[in-house]
């Protein structure tokens, strides 16, 4: 997460009902796309291990939810509407579909 400090700022300022969506496919996506084009799907050091970004956000004092199925998104929005919670992480499979 390049802008992880934004999470801390949102907590410090008491900002509510912000939505951060992170599509996580456990890869350096921009670099992997470049390697796919330039090197014919020969990938070097672009796949990352599992990482729980929701726990990471909670470390800043945020509420976070991991969504891995399309039908879970509605529950996230219900929480956002009624409880002013703010962060959703979408787990994306390697083939860019929600896993």
Biopython code that builds the backbone (N, CA, C, O; Angstrom):
import numpy as np
from Bio.PDB.StructureBuilder import StructureBuilder

atoms = [
    (1, "UNK", "N", (0.839, -1.180, 0.000)),
    (1, "UNK", "CA", (0.000, 0.000, 0.000)),
    (1, "UNK", "C", (0.881, 1.239, 0.000)),
    (1, "UNK", "O", (1.577, 1.522, 0.974)),
    (2, "UNK", "N", (0.841, 1.951, -1.075)),
    (2, "UNK", "CA", (1.662, 3.147, -1.200)),
    (2, "UNK", "C", (1.175, 4.259, -0.283)),
    (2, "UNK", "O", (1.989, 5.011, 0.252)),
    (3, "UNK", "N", (-0.125, 4.379, -0.091)),
    (3, "UNK", "CA", (-0.686, 5.484, 0.691)),
    (3, "UNK", "C", (-1.228, 5.035, 2.035)),
    (3, "UNK", "O", (-2.275, 5.514, 2.471)),
    (4, "UNK", "N", (-0.537, 4.132, 2.691)),
    (4, "UNK", "CA", (-1.025, 3.587, 3.954)),
    (4, "UNK", "C", (-1.181, 4.667, 5.019)),
    (4, "UNK", "O", (-2.013, 4.524, 5.915)),
    (5, "UNK", "N", (-0.408, 5.732, 4.943)),
    (5, "UNK", "CA", (-0.513, 6.805, 5.931)),
    (5, "UNK", "C", (-1.881, 7.480, 5.900)),
    (5, "UNK", "O", (-2.267, 8.124, 6.875)),
    (6, "UNK", "N", (-2.613, 7.346, 4.808)),
    (6, "UNK", "CA", (-3.962, 7.916, 4.736)),
    (6, "UNK", "C", (-4.903, 7.272, 5.746)),
    (6, "UNK", "O", (-5.842, 7.915, 6.214)),
    (7, "UNK", "N", (-4.660, 6.013, 6.084)),
    (7, "UNK", "CA", (-5.481, 5.342, 7.082)),
    (7, "UNK", "C", (-5.315, 6.011, 8.443)),
    (7, "UNK", "O", (-6.296, 6.279, 9.138)),
    (8, "UNK", "N", (-4.076, 6.275, 8.812)),
    (8, "UNK", "CA", (-3.825, 6.943, 10.091)),
    (8, "UNK", "C", (-4.448, 8.332, 10.114)),
    (8, "UNK", "O", (-5.041, 8.728, 11.118)),
    (9, "UNK", "N", (-4.320, 9.069, 9.027)),
    (9, "UNK", "CA", (-4.893, 10.411, 8.945)),
    (9, "UNK", "C", (-6.404, 10.368, 9.124)),
    (9, "UNK", "O", (-6.961, 11.205, 9.835)),
    (10, "UNK", "N", (-7.071, 9.420, 8.501)),
    (10, "UNK", "CA", (-8.526, 9.291, 8.631)),
    (10, "UNK", "C", (-8.920, 9.028, 10.081)),
    (10, "UNK", "O", (-9.915, 9.571, 10.559)),
    (11, "UNK", "N", (-8.150, 8.201, 10.781)),
    (11, "UNK", "CA", (-8.443, 7.908, 12.186)),
    (11, "UNK", "C", (-8.202, 9.136, 13.049)),
    (11, "UNK", "O", (-9.034, 9.473, 13.890)),
    (12, "UNK", "N", (-7.080, 9.804, 12.852)),
    (12, "UNK", "CA", (-6.753, 10.987, 13.659)),
    (12, "UNK", "C", (-7.794, 12.084, 13.484)),
    (12, "UNK", "O", (-8.174, 12.741, 14.453)),
    (13, "UNK", "N", (-8.253, 12.282, 12.262)),
    (13, "UNK", "CA", (-9.236, 13.334, 11.993)),
    (13, "UNK", "C", (-10.671, 12.893, 12.300)),
    (13, "UNK", "O", (-11.603, 13.691, 12.205)),
    (14, "UNK", "N", (-10.840, 11.631, 12.664)),
    (14, "UNK", "CA", (-12.175, 11.123, 12.983)),
    (14, "UNK", "C", (-13.097, 11.068, 11.781)),
    (14, "UNK", "O", (-14.314, 11.195, 11.920)),
    (15, "UNK", "N", (-12.525, 10.879, 10.605)),
    (15, "UNK", "CA", (-13.335, 10.826, 9.389)),
    (15, "UNK", "C", (-14.149, 9.539, 9.367)),
    (15, "UNK", "O", (-13.627, 8.460, 9.644)),
    (16, "UNK", "N", (-15.406, 9.658, 9.043)),
    (16, "UNK", "CA", (-16.304, 8.504, 9.007)),
    (16, "UNK", "C", (-16.736, 8.241, 7.570)),
    (16, "UNK", "O", (-16.533, 9.074, 6.687)),
    (17, "UNK", "N", (-17.309, 7.124, 7.358)),
    (17, "UNK", "CA", (-17.865, 6.646, 6.091)),
    (17, "UNK", "C", (-17.008, 6.947, 4.862)),
    (17, "UNK", "O", (-17.522, 7.313, 3.805)),
    (18, "UNK", "N", (-15.702, 6.787, 5.018)),
    (18, "UNK", "CA", (-14.800, 6.773, 3.869)),
    (18, "UNK", "C", (-14.683, 5.319, 3.420)),
    (18, "UNK", "O", (-14.731, 4.399, 4.236)),
    (19, "UNK", "N", (-14.534, 5.132, 2.152)),
    (19, "UNK", "CA", (-14.375, 3.770, 1.653)),
    (19, "UNK", "C", (-13.029, 3.663, 0.951)),
    (19, "UNK", "O", (-12.768, 4.362, -0.029)),
    (20, "UNK", "N", (-12.195, 2.796, 1.455)),
    (20, "UNK", "CA", (-10.953, 2.439, 0.786)),
    (20, "UNK", "C", (-11.157, 1.038, 0.252)),
    (20, "UNK", "O", (-11.509, 0.134, 1.010)),
    (21, "UNK", "N", (-10.948, 0.844, -1.008)),
    (21, "UNK", "CA", (-11.071, -0.489, -1.595)),
    (21, "UNK", "C", (-9.711, -0.884, -2.135)),
    (21, "UNK", "O", (-9.112, -0.170, -2.940)),
    (22, "UNK", "N", (-9.240, -2.014, -1.689)),
    (22, "UNK", "CA", (-7.960, -2.522, -2.168)),
    (22, "UNK", "C", (-8.217, -3.878, -2.803)),
    (22, "UNK", "O", (-8.651, -4.812, -2.128)),
    (23, "UNK", "N", (-7.957, -3.984, -4.071)),
    (23, "UNK", "CA", (-8.083, -5.253, -4.777)),
    (23, "UNK", "C", (-6.749, -5.976, -4.653)),
    (23, "UNK", "O", (-5.756, -5.571, -5.257)),
    (24, "UNK", "N", (-6.733, -7.017, -3.889)),
    (24, "UNK", "CA", (-5.500, -7.716, -3.567)),
    (24, "UNK", "C", (-5.405, -9.029, -4.341)),
    (24, "UNK", "O", (-6.189, -9.949, -4.106)),
    (25, "UNK", "N", (-4.456, -9.114, -5.254)),
    (25, "UNK", "CA", (-4.228, -10.373, -5.967)),
    (25, "UNK", "C", (-2.856, -10.958, -5.642)),
    (25, "UNK", "O", (-2.337, -11.802, -6.373)),
    (26, "UNK", "N", (-2.278, -10.496, -4.531)),
    (26, "UNK", "CA", (-0.989, -10.995, -4.045)),
    (26, "UNK", "C", (0.113, -10.906, -5.101)),
    (26, "UNK", "O", (0.875, -11.852, -5.300)),
    (27, "UNK", "N", (0.186, -9.766, -5.768)),
    (27, "UNK", "CA", (1.226, -9.565, -6.782)),
    (27, "UNK", "C", (1.508, -8.078, -6.935)),
    (27, "UNK", "O", (0.666, -7.237, -6.621)),
    (28, "UNK", "N", (2.693, -7.770, -7.417)),
    (28, "UNK", "CA", (3.008, -6.407, -7.840)),
    (28, "UNK", "C", (2.398, -6.255, -9.231)),
    (28, "UNK", "O", (3.062, -6.519, -10.234)),
    (29, "UNK", "N", (1.147, -5.832, -9.294)),
    (29, "UNK", "CA", (0.370, -5.851, -10.526)),
    (29, "UNK", "C", (0.972, -5.090, -11.683)),
    (29, "UNK", "O", (1.036, -5.609, -12.798)),
    (30, "UNK", "N", (1.422, -3.851, -11.438)),
    (30, "UNK", "CA", (1.981, -3.052, -12.543)),
    (30, "UNK", "C", (3.231, -3.711, -13.109)),
    (30, "UNK", "O", (3.424, -3.755, -14.324)),
    (31, "UNK", "N", (4.065, -4.215, -12.233)),
    (31, "UNK", "CA", (5.305, -4.849, -12.682)),
    (31, "UNK", "C", (4.997, -6.158, -13.402)),
    (31, "UNK", "O", (5.603, -6.476, -14.426)),
    (32, "UNK", "N", (4.040, -6.914, -12.850)),
    (32, "UNK", "CA", (3.686, -8.191, -13.474)),
    (32, "UNK", "C", (3.097, -7.973, -14.864)),
    (32, "UNK", "O", (3.385, -8.736, -15.786)),
    (33, "UNK", "N", (2.275, -6.937, -15.021)),
    (33, "UNK", "CA", (1.722, -6.631, -16.350)),
    (33, "UNK", "C", (2.822, -6.305, -17.339)),
    (33, "UNK", "O", (2.785, -6.749, -18.487)),
    (34, "UNK", "N", (3.789, -5.540, -16.905)),
    (34, "UNK", "CA", (4.922, -5.201, -17.773)),
    (34, "UNK", "C", (5.718, -6.426, -18.166)),
    (34, "UNK", "O", (6.121, -6.572, -19.320)),
    (35, "UNK", "N", (5.946, -7.314, -17.197)),
    (35, "UNK", "CA", (6.677, -8.541, -17.503)),
    (35, "UNK", "C", (5.883, -9.439, -18.449)),
    (35, "UNK", "O", (6.455, -10.112, -19.307)),
    (36, "UNK", "N", (4.574, -9.443, -18.286)),
    (36, "UNK", "CA", (3.731, -10.254, -19.170)),
    (36, "UNK", "C", (3.868, -9.780, -20.612)),
    (36, "UNK", "O", (3.984, -10.590, -21.532)),
    (37, "UNK", "N", (3.853, -8.465, -20.800)),
    (37, "UNK", "CA", (3.977, -7.909, -22.151)),
    (37, "UNK", "C", (5.387, -8.058, -22.718)),
    (37, "UNK", "O", (5.565, -8.431, -23.877)),
    (38, "UNK", "N", (6.378, -7.764, -21.890)),
    (38, "UNK", "CA", (7.752, -7.716, -22.382)),
    (38, "UNK", "C", (8.428, -9.083, -22.439)),
    (38, "UNK", "O", (9.296, -9.317, -23.279)),
    (39, "UNK", "N", (8.027, -9.979, -21.547)),
    (39, "UNK", "CA", (8.767, -11.227, -21.432)),
    (39, "UNK", "C", (7.898, -12.459, -21.654)),
    (39, "UNK", "O", (8.295, -13.570, -21.302)),
    (40, "UNK", "N", (6.716, -12.272, -22.235)),
    (40, "UNK", "CA", (5.875, -13.416, -22.577)),
    (40, "UNK", "C", (5.496, -14.288, -21.389)),
    (40, "UNK", "O", (5.684, -15.504, -21.423)),
    (41, "UNK", "N", (4.968, -13.675, -20.349)),
    (41, "UNK", "CA", (4.512, -14.379, -19.140)),
    (41, "UNK", "C", (5.646, -15.034, -18.365)),
    (41, "UNK", "O", (5.412, -15.983, -17.616)),
    (42, "UNK", "N", (6.852, -14.550, -18.529)),
    (42, "UNK", "CA", (7.969, -15.022, -17.698)),
    (42, "UNK", "C", (8.074, -14.036, -16.543)),
    (42, "UNK", "O", (8.551, -12.915, -16.717)),
    (43, "UNK", "N", (7.627, -14.456, -15.362)),
    (43, "UNK", "CA", (7.533, -13.557, -14.223)),
    (43, "UNK", "C", (8.696, -13.759, -13.262)),
    (43, "UNK", "O", (9.085, -14.886, -12.957)),
    (44, "UNK", "N", (9.238, -12.648, -12.796)),
    (44, "UNK", "CA", (10.360, -12.689, -11.866)),
    (44, "UNK", "C", (10.012, -11.839, -10.648)),
    (44, "UNK", "O", (9.838, -10.625, -10.764)),
    (45, "UNK", "N", (9.910, -12.473, -9.484)),
    (45, "UNK", "CA", (9.719, -11.804, -8.192)),
    (45, "UNK", "C", (8.543, -10.835, -8.151)),
    (45, "UNK", "O", (8.680, -9.730, -7.626)),
    (46, "UNK", "N", (7.410, -11.218, -8.682)),
    (46, "UNK", "CA", (6.235, -10.347, -8.633)),
    (46, "UNK", "C", (5.083, -10.947, -7.829)),
    (46, "UNK", "O", (4.143, -10.233, -7.479)),
    (47, "UNK", "N", (5.139, -12.231, -7.533)),
    (47, "UNK", "CA", (4.088, -12.862, -6.741)),
    (47, "UNK", "C", (4.435, -12.739, -5.261)),
    (47, "UNK", "O", (5.562, -13.009, -4.847)),
    (48, "UNK", "N", (3.447, -12.328, -4.479)),
    (48, "UNK", "CA", (3.650, -12.076, -3.062)),
    (48, "UNK", "C", (2.934, -13.121, -2.215)),
    (48, "UNK", "O", (1.962, -13.724, -2.671)),
    (49, "UNK", "N", (3.403, -13.343, -0.984)),
    (49, "UNK", "CA", (2.697, -14.279, -0.097)),
    (49, "UNK", "C", (1.388, -13.665, 0.391)),
    (49, "UNK", "O", (1.163, -12.465, 0.233)),
    (50, "UNK", "N", (0.531, -14.487, 0.981)),
    (50, "UNK", "CA", (-0.720, -14.000, 1.563)),
    (50, "UNK", "C", (-0.408, -12.907, 2.579)),
    (50, "UNK", "O", (0.559, -13.007, 3.335)),
    (51, "UNK", "N", (-1.224, -11.877, 2.589)),
    (51, "UNK", "CA", (-1.062, -10.795, 3.556)),
    (51, "UNK", "C", (-2.451, -10.278, 3.896)),
    (51, "UNK", "O", (-3.263, -10.041, 3.001)),
    (52, "UNK", "N", (-2.727, -10.105, 5.168)),
    (52, "UNK", "CA", (-4.031, -9.662, 5.618)),
    (52, "UNK", "C", (-4.039, -8.151, 5.788)),
    (52, "UNK", "O", (-3.668, -7.639, 6.844)),
    (53, "UNK", "N", (-4.463, -7.438, 4.751)),
    (53, "UNK", "CA", (-4.495, -5.982, 4.807)),
    (53, "UNK", "C", (-5.526, -5.466, 5.804)),
    (53, "UNK", "O", (-5.384, -4.354, 6.313)),
    (54, "UNK", "N", (-6.552, -6.246, 6.090)),
    (54, "UNK", "CA", (-7.546, -5.831, 7.080)),
    (54, "UNK", "C", (-6.893, -5.724, 8.453)),
    (54, "UNK", "O", (-7.129, -4.750, 9.168)),
    (55, "UNK", "N", (-6.088, -6.690, 8.830)),
    (55, "UNK", "CA", (-5.372, -6.634, 10.112)),
    (55, "UNK", "C", (-4.410, -5.450, 10.136)),
    (55, "UNK", "O", (-4.238, -4.794, 11.163)),
    (56, "UNK", "N", (-3.800, -5.194, 9.017)),
    (56, "UNK", "CA", (-2.882, -4.056, 8.887)),
    (56, "UNK", "C", (-3.622, -2.745, 9.168)),
    (56, "UNK", "O", (-3.132, -1.896, 9.913)),
    (57, "UNK", "N", (-4.790, -2.591, 8.574)),
    (57, "UNK", "CA", (-5.599, -1.386, 8.777)),
    (57, "UNK", "C", (-6.076, -1.279, 10.218)),
    (57, "UNK", "O", (-6.120, -0.187, 10.784)),
    (58, "UNK", "N", (-6.432, -2.409, 10.807)),
    (58, "UNK", "CA", (-6.864, -2.402, 12.205)),
    (58, "UNK", "C", (-5.757, -1.906, 13.122)),
    (58, "UNK", "O", (-6.033, -1.338, 14.179)),
    (59, "UNK", "N", (-4.512, -2.115, 12.727)),
    (59, "UNK", "CA", (-3.376, -1.604, 13.493)),
    (59, "UNK", "C", (-3.355, -0.085, 13.571)),
    (59, "UNK", "O", (-2.764, 0.483, 14.489)),
    (60, "UNK", "N", (-3.985, 0.562, 12.630)),
    (60, "UNK", "CA", (-4.106, 2.027, 12.646)),
    (60, "UNK", "C", (-5.362, 2.481, 13.389)),
    (60, "UNK", "O", (-5.583, 3.679, 13.564)),
    (61, "UNK", "N", (-6.179, 1.527, 13.822)),
    (61, "UNK", "CA", (-7.420, 1.871, 14.502)),
    (61, "UNK", "C", (-8.615, 1.914, 13.582)),
    (61, "UNK", "O", (-9.663, 2.441, 13.958)),
    (62, "UNK", "N", (-8.487, 1.377, 12.396)),
    (62, "UNK", "CA", (-9.580, 1.351, 11.424)),
    (62, "UNK", "C", (-10.398, 0.083, 11.603)),
    (62, "UNK", "O", (-9.927, -0.903, 12.168)),
    (63, "UNK", "N", (-11.619, 0.125, 11.118)),
    (63, "UNK", "CA", (-12.416, -1.085, 10.957)),
    (63, "UNK", "C", (-12.200, -1.538, 9.526)),
    (63, "UNK", "O", (-12.219, -0.717, 8.609)),
    (64, "UNK", "N", (-11.998, -2.817, 9.322)),
    (64, "UNK", "CA", (-11.742, -3.318, 7.972)),
    (64, "UNK", "C", (-12.421, -4.668, 7.791)),
    (64, "UNK", "O", (-12.617, -5.419, 8.746)),
    (65, "UNK", "N", (-12.768, -4.952, 6.573)),
    (65, "UNK", "CA", (-13.459, -6.199, 6.232)),
    (65, "UNK", "C", (-12.830, -6.776, 4.979)),
    (65, "UNK", "O", (-12.544, -6.047, 4.029)),
    (66, "UNK", "N", (-12.613, -8.090, 4.975)),
    (66, "UNK", "CA", (-12.131, -8.772, 3.780)),
    (66, "UNK", "C", (-13.332, -9.375, 3.074)),
    (66, "UNK", "O", (-14.119, -10.097, 3.684)),
    (67, "UNK", "N", (-13.472, -9.083, 1.800)),
    (67, "UNK", "CA", (-14.565, -9.600, 0.987)),
    (67, "UNK", "C", (-13.957, -10.520, -0.060)),
    (67, "UNK", "O", (-13.089, -10.113, -0.832)),
    (68, "UNK", "N", (-14.423, -11.764, -0.079)),
    (68, "UNK", "CA", (-13.889, -12.702, -1.066)),
    (68, "UNK", "C", (-14.971, -13.282, -1.970)),
    (68, "UNK", "O", (-14.668, -13.982, -2.936)),
    (69, "UNK", "N", (-16.210, -12.995, -1.662)),
    (69, "UNK", "CA", (-17.329, -13.454, -2.481)),
    (69, "UNK", "C", (-18.200, -12.256, -2.846)),
    (69, "UNK", "O", (-18.416, -11.382, -2.007)),
    (70, "UNK", "N", (-18.697, -12.198, -4.062)),
    (70, "UNK", "CA", (-19.518, -11.053, -4.480)),
    (70, "UNK", "C", (-20.709, -10.779, -3.569)),
    (70, "UNK", "O", (-21.056, -9.619, -3.347)),
    (71, "UNK", "N", (-21.345, -11.826, -3.037)),
    (71, "UNK", "CA", (-22.525, -11.601, -2.195)),
    (71, "UNK", "C", (-22.189, -11.011, -0.826)),
    (71, "UNK", "O", (-23.098, -10.610, -0.099)),
    (72, "UNK", "N", (-20.918, -10.946, -0.458)),
    (72, "UNK", "CA", (-20.511, -10.352, 0.813)),
    (72, "UNK", "C", (-20.473, -8.828, 0.752)),
    (72, "UNK", "O", (-20.502, -8.167, 1.790)),
    (73, "UNK", "N", (-20.409, -8.274, -0.436)),
    (73, "UNK", "CA", (-20.270, -6.824, -0.579)),
    (73, "UNK", "C", (-21.464, -6.099, 0.020)),
    (73, "UNK", "O", (-21.290, -5.038, 0.620)),
    (74, "UNK", "N", (-22.661, -6.632, -0.122)),
    (74, "UNK", "CA", (-23.851, -5.977, 0.417)),
    (74, "UNK", "C", (-23.756, -5.854, 1.933)),
    (74, "UNK", "O", (-24.196, -4.847, 2.487)),
    (75, "UNK", "N", (-23.198, -6.843, 2.620)),
    (75, "UNK", "CA", (-23.057, -6.772, 4.070)),
    (75, "UNK", "C", (-22.071, -5.680, 4.476)),
    (75, "UNK", "O", (-22.246, -5.018, 5.499)),
    (76, "UNK", "N", (-21.037, -5.503, 3.662)),
    (76, "UNK", "CA", (-20.105, -4.411, 3.921)),
    (76, "UNK", "C", (-20.830, -3.068, 3.845)),
    (76, "UNK", "O", (-20.659, -2.218, 4.719)),
    (77, "UNK", "N", (-21.631, -2.879, 2.812)),
    (77, "UNK", "CA", (-22.339, -1.609, 2.663)),
    (77, "UNK", "C", (-23.385, -1.391, 3.756)),
    (77, "UNK", "O", (-23.626, -0.251, 4.154)),
    (78, "UNK", "N", (-24.004, -2.453, 4.244)),
    (78, "UNK", "CA", (-24.935, -2.319, 5.370)),
    (78, "UNK", "C", (-24.178, -1.825, 6.604)),
    (78, "UNK", "O", (-24.644, -0.922, 7.299)),
    (79, "UNK", "N", (-23.019, -2.411, 6.876)),
    (79, "UNK", "CA", (-22.202, -1.948, 8.005)),
    (79, "UNK", "C", (-21.793, -0.499, 7.826)),
    (79, "UNK", "O", (-21.817, 0.279, 8.780)),
    (80, "UNK", "N", (-21.420, -0.134, 6.621)),
    (80, "UNK", "CA", (-21.025, 1.240, 6.353)),
    (80, "UNK", "C", (-22.176, 2.198, 6.608)),
    (80, "UNK", "O", (-21.988, 3.241, 7.234)),
    (81, "UNK", "N", (-23.361, 1.855, 6.133)),
    (81, "UNK", "CA", (-24.517, 2.733, 6.257)),
    (81, "UNK", "C", (-24.952, 2.904, 7.712)),
    (81, "UNK", "O", (-25.210, 4.020, 8.162)),
    (82, "UNK", "N", (-25.032, 1.793, 8.442)),
    (82, "UNK", "CA", (-25.563, 1.857, 9.797)),
    (82, "UNK", "C", (-24.514, 2.168, 10.858)),
    (82, "UNK", "O", (-24.830, 2.764, 11.888)),
    (83, "UNK", "N", (-23.276, 1.772, 10.615)),
    (83, "UNK", "CA", (-22.264, 1.910, 11.663)),
    (83, "UNK", "C", (-21.097, 2.809, 11.266)),
    (83, "UNK", "O", (-20.162, 2.971, 12.050)),
    (84, "UNK", "N", (-21.126, 3.391, 10.085)),
    (84, "UNK", "CA", (-20.088, 4.301, 9.604)),
    (84, "UNK", "C", (-18.700, 3.670, 9.634)),
    (84, "UNK", "O", (-17.718, 4.300, 10.023)),
    (85, "UNK", "N", (-18.648, 2.439, 9.223)),
    (85, "UNK", "CA", (-17.355, 1.772, 9.130)),
    (85, "UNK", "C", (-16.787, 2.009, 7.745)),
    (85, "UNK", "O", (-17.515, 2.411, 6.838)),
    (86, "UNK", "N", (-15.483, 1.763, 7.568)),
    (86, "UNK", "CA", (-14.936, 2.411, 6.396)),
    (86, "UNK", "C", (-13.991, 1.678, 5.462)),
    (86, "UNK", "O", (-13.640, 2.265, 4.439)),
    (87, "UNK", "N", (-13.558, 0.495, 5.701)),
    (87, "UNK", "CA", (-12.535, -0.059, 4.814)),
    (87, "UNK", "C", (-12.924, -1.453, 4.335)),
    (87, "UNK", "O", (-13.339, -2.299, 5.128)),
    (88, "UNK", "N", (-12.788, -1.681, 3.052)),
    (88, "UNK", "CA", (-13.090, -2.986, 2.476)),
    (88, "UNK", "C", (-11.893, -3.439, 1.651)),
    (88, "UNK", "O", (-11.365, -2.677, 0.841)),
    (89, "UNK", "N", (-11.476, -4.661, 1.857)),
    (89, "UNK", "CA", (-10.415, -5.258, 1.069)),
    (89, "UNK", "C", (-11.017, -6.393, 0.264)),
    (89, "UNK", "O", (-11.642, -7.297, 0.819)),
    (90, "UNK", "N", (-10.830, -6.343, -1.022)),
    (90, "UNK", "CA", (-11.377, -7.383, -1.894)),
    (90, "UNK", "C", (-10.254, -8.335, -2.265)),
    (90, "UNK", "O", (-9.244, -7.922, -2.835)),
    (91, "UNK", "N", (-10.429, -9.592, -1.947)),
    (91, "UNK", "CA", (-9.444, -10.614, -2.283)),
    (91, "UNK", "C", (-9.708, -11.083, -3.696)),
    (91, "UNK", "O", (-10.772, -11.631, -3.985)),
    (92, "UNK", "N", (-8.753, -10.874, -4.571)),
    (92, "UNK", "CA", (-8.869, -11.221, -5.981)),
    (92, "UNK", "C", (-8.011, -12.463, -6.241)),
    (92, "UNK", "O", (-6.881, -12.556, -5.759)),
    (93, "UNK", "N", (-8.550, -13.405, -6.998)),
    (93, "UNK", "CA", (-7.776, -14.584, -7.342)),
    (93, "UNK", "C", (-6.760, -14.230, -8.425)),
    (93, "UNK", "O", (-6.810, -13.142, -8.998)),
    (94, "UNK", "N", (-5.868, -15.124, -8.694)),
    (94, "UNK", "CA", (-4.813, -14.890, -9.679)),
    (94, "UNK", "C", (-5.363, -14.615, -11.079)),
    (94, "UNK", "O", (-4.698, -13.948, -11.871)),
    (95, "UNK", "N", (-6.547, -15.108, -11.399)),
    (95, "UNK", "CA", (-7.100, -14.866, -12.732)),
    (95, "UNK", "C", (-8.010, -13.642, -12.745)),
    (95, "UNK", "O", (-8.850, -13.494, -13.633)),
    (96, "UNK", "N", (-7.836, -12.765, -11.752)),
    (96, "UNK", "CA", (-8.536, -11.469, -11.667)),
    (96, "UNK", "C", (-10.038, -11.573, -11.506)),
    (96, "UNK", "O", (-10.759, -10.647, -11.880)),
    (97, "UNK", "N", (-10.523, -12.658, -10.968)),
    (97, "UNK", "CA", (-11.933, -12.770, -10.608)),
    (97, "UNK", "C", (-12.002, -12.860, -9.088)),
    (97, "UNK", "O", (-11.066, -13.335, -8.444)),
    (98, "UNK", "N", (-13.111, -12.404, -8.521)),
    (98, "UNK", "CA", (-13.236, -12.533, -7.081)),
    (98, "UNK", "C", (-13.214, -14.011, -6.751)),
    (98, "UNK", "O", (-13.963, -14.804, -7.321)),
    (99, "UNK", "N", (-12.332, -14.372, -5.811)),
    (99, "UNK", "CA", (-12.139, -15.802, -5.492)),
    (99, "UNK", "C", (-13.295, -16.364, -4.700)),
    (99, "UNK", "O", (-13.290, -17.545, -4.353)),
]
sb = StructureBuilder()
sb.init_structure("model")
sb.init_model(0)
sb.init_chain("A")
sb.init_seg("    ")
for serial, (resi, resn, name, xyz) in enumerate(atoms, 1):
    if name == "N":
        sb.init_residue(resn, " ", resi, " ")
    sb.init_atom(name, np.array(xyz, "f"), 0.0, 1.0, " ", f" {name:<3s}", serial, name[0])
structure = sb.get_structure()
